[in-house]
Amino acid sequence: MDDKILKAIRKNVETEPYARKLGLKLVGLKPGYSLVEMTFTRDKENLFGMAHGGAVFSLIDEAFETASNSHGTVALALNMNITYHHGPEINDILRAEAREISKTSRTASYYIQVTNEKGTLIATSQALAYRKKDKLPFLP
């Protein structure tokens, strides 16, 4: 069943309007783990010419969403804490890596780290998901 779940998530991320708008690409996925990439471009800058926190948050959220739902049941964000460490440069490829720290029948916690292709730490996040018993709606 794991392969069917992971394939279904991959397919849905490819067609997800918000992910497409930001250029979010799911490049790695297994139960409790996700790796998502995004190129930082000028249209993701804030009014100071720096990375908009919302763009970096969206990258983190996509990694969290895919990792937490990788078990085949609906998982929803309860809490996310983000620390911004370093601003990316234009055309940096940002990678958000989400790792499951713990999982119970009701909750799961994740550590998410964003780096650029040089290995510079851009942001970190701790996230908590509420795990519903409902199967993902797009599973066969």
Helices and strands as residue ranges (DSSP letters): H 2-15, H 17-22, E 25-30, E 33-39, G 42-44, H 53-68, E 73-84, E 93-103, E 107-115, E 121-135
